[in-house]
Structures are given as C-alpha cells and as structure tokens.
Amino acid sequence: MLVQQILKSKGNDDVVTVRPGSTVQAVAELLSSRRIGAVIVSPDGKRATGIVSERDIVREIGRRGAACLGDPVESLMTAKIIGCTRGETTDQVLGRMTEGRFRHMPVIEGEEMVGLISIGDVVKARLMELGAEKEALEGMIKGF
C-alpha cells in the first residue's frame, strides 16, 4: 500500500502545526486538546522546520522539570525531520520509522507538507494488506 492510500483513508490530511516561538506549554495543551501525539513546527503551515512529540515534552519535563514549559518549542523540537512522499510504500515508511525510533512522519512533496502519518496509520494499512493477501491465498488454495 502507498502512503497516498493511507492519507485518503484518514479522510483529513490537514497537518496540525505550531509557529516557531510557541511555548512548550502551548504545544502540550494543543496535543492534549486535539488528542494527537505530535505537531509540526512551521512558520507558514506548509514548510516543516521541526517536529515535537509528547515524548519530547515528557523527556524534557523529566530532565528539567516544569521550568521547560515556558521555553520556545525550538528548544526541544527535532529539527532534522525525516519525511516520506505519497508514492512510498508502507514497508519503506515502517522500516524508516522503526530504524529511527519515531512514530510520526510528515508526507512531503517538493518543499510542502501534504500530510502527517503515524506508525498506527502505517500498521493499520499493513494489517489490511496482509488480510487481503491471506484471503487471496485462501481463495487460491480452496479453488475459488
């Protein structure tokens, strides 16, 4: 399955972004209220300059305490973003996510984000693929 199909199945490919300079507390509140695991840091909502996850915030709170909540998001965002394109397969994306030990990946075409997928989205798509393959093989074995 291709990333494009994952984006279509999600129905809403809007990417939740925050502007540089947003506080860590504002990001944490956004993550909580939207019930999402990561946001993209972007000056214009199209170009990704960083990504911040719940895990990033929890690690920093564990390291420095609540004092970090007033810091700008740039202080703990991951600036080296690893993205994918619509044409990549679930296996390619899942391999990169597993190797890099991250759970969210922006979908980028040219210089612009066109979506954001999570490891849950990719696993769900892969399970659907495996289910379809299983049914096809069972049909071949049974002669249907």
Secondary structure, DSSP 8 states (H G I E B T S, - for coil): -BHHHHHHHHS-----EE-TT-BHHHHHHHHHHHT-SEEEE-SSSSS--EEEEHHHHHHHHHHH-GGGGGSBGGGTSB-S---B-TT-BHHHHHHHHHHHT-SEEEEEETTEEEEEEEHHHHHHHHHHHHHHHHHHHHHHHHT-
